Amino acid sequence: MVARKLFFASSLSVPPAKSADSAVSGLNTGLTQLTRTLSGPNSAAIDLESVITASDMRRAIESGDARSPASGARLVARCWVDPAFERRVLASVNDAARELGLDLGPVEVRAVKDTERVHNVIVCTLCSCYPVGLLGASPDWYKSRAYRSRVVREPRAVLEEFGTHLPQDVELRVHDSSADLRYLVIPLRPAGTEGMSEEALATLVTRDCMIGTALPAPPAGD
């Protein structure tokens, strides 16, 4: 008996996709090939309805495309203006994110907060684990062997290469992500932003700020 819920990836010849439309088109082609392959004597043993469909793939791709650093920036800006929300984020990012309509999935995301004396940086030394639901796709440099190895050994030197210069008395803490745990940096709120709205504050927060390799930009004119 062949188990249900199998995706016959090895049987599909699908070219790399650059968009949702091209991915779906490629998947349709692959499924057609698979159907022909399974039309032989063993076809009765397999339930084709359990194979992922083109619409399933489209929804997955569009969901991935919708993820961007703007989601994380919203969460950070809310932390800056709402101390109670920040406490909930520090207790559980996944639970607090739902208040903003963000579903981060089953993998735990843990927030680490910068202070005047501590600066946090995240990495995944084994591969490229990363809070995609809040930051979007990880940058190539985050996945590079150079970053993954060096930021653990010499974080201050790596940050300076990103243009982030911190006082020597600021402690650097490097957090190693894994398949079961991802990290998000809550950076310090820039000075001079006291009168800014939550939406305006979010525009100061970049992906690299939430990785820890950059600092939030000061307000325009400062």
Secondary structure, DSSP 8 states (H G I E B T S, - for coil): ---SS---GGG------SSHHHHHHHHHHHHHHHHHHTTSTTGGGS-GGGS--HHHHHHHHHHHHH--HHHHHHHHHHHHH-HHHHHHHHH-HHHHHHTTT----SSEEEEEE--SSEEEEEE-SSS----HHHH-S--HHHHSHHHHHHHHH-HHHHHHHTT----TTSEEEEEE--SSEEEEEE----TT-TT--HHHHHTT--HHHHHTSS-----TT-
